[in-house]
């Protein structure tokens, strides 16, 4: 039994399938460092707050029992991510699991045994290792689905650690919501066609449930879309997500020549810090407010989530058009029924008057 504060070492790449403890609030986290290695932690919120130096209000956003909208927050030494089931903290200063120097970057991911989170853990393990670690052969080529090509593509990735982790999270949530949209479309369009061909209580109830599911999914997609749009509209918020640049600014010399001397005088650190981190240091001295790299990353996933939102909008319009068509049909049937009722009433009235007239002529009724 794992006690509070204890860590359980897990082999990289191995699926975390340990059974969750029976408790009211899940406290299981996985801590992954810049080499892709991970530890499963079973700690309370106070231990997490102390470890990553964030406020309780920020950690509360990641509470699965509270319904907070999708959020990406940049703090001094961390990025707080709340994207549906992906609840993570990306840090700029932590204790490494396998490297002998500090500070390093890490990712804390909540509830790693969840079936929707396990693929995120595996993808983080594959894509977090820095360029120099892959080049030194510390990452097994078999862990890359595309083999050598995928590994070389990862080697060419010059993004800072926090952006690699953020990209994994954004890719996972965008793909997840796109998959849910595809499932909804595959069920909704045939149901709408069936309702158009035959109006019945069963078909109407089926479409009603699908419309409710579409409304809920649209709200979820829109929350992610709005959060990305809000970030893209604010350069200061994007600049807050540059953890490596802020960390380099706090620990490096002020001048550019000083930075070069720092690396040349520290061969051990220089060999272990990825080129992405060194590039971030160089960028620091150029323009601290340059957010072009992050902006391009966010725009790519904004376009993807916006495409999913547009698909749901199209589906909603199709449902609305179907409802309009059904209402027209029902109005037509109602009008036809009214016409039949009126015609029947007139016919009955005329028949009654004819009978009375005939009876009067025969003397069957009094004058």
Buried (B, 14 or more C-beta within 10 A) or exposed (E): EBEEEEBBEBEBBEEBEBEEEEEEEBBBBBBBBBBBBBBBBBBEBEBBBEBBBBEEEBBEBBBBEEEEEBBBBBBEBBBBBBBBBBBBBBBBBBEBBEBEEEBBBBBBBBBBBBEEBBBBBBBBBBBBBBBBBBEEEEBEEEBBEEEEEBBEEBBEBBBBBBBBBBBBBBBBBBEBBBEBBEEBBEBBBEBBEBBBEEEEEEBEEBBEEBBEBBEEBBEBBBBBBBBBBEBBEEBEBBBBBBBBBBBBBEEBEEEBEEBEEBBEEEEEEBEBBBBBBBBBBEBBBEEEEBBEBBBEBBEBBBEBBBEBBEBBEEBBEBBEEBBEEBEEEEEEEEEEEEEEEEEEEEEEEEEEEEEEEEEEEEEEEEE
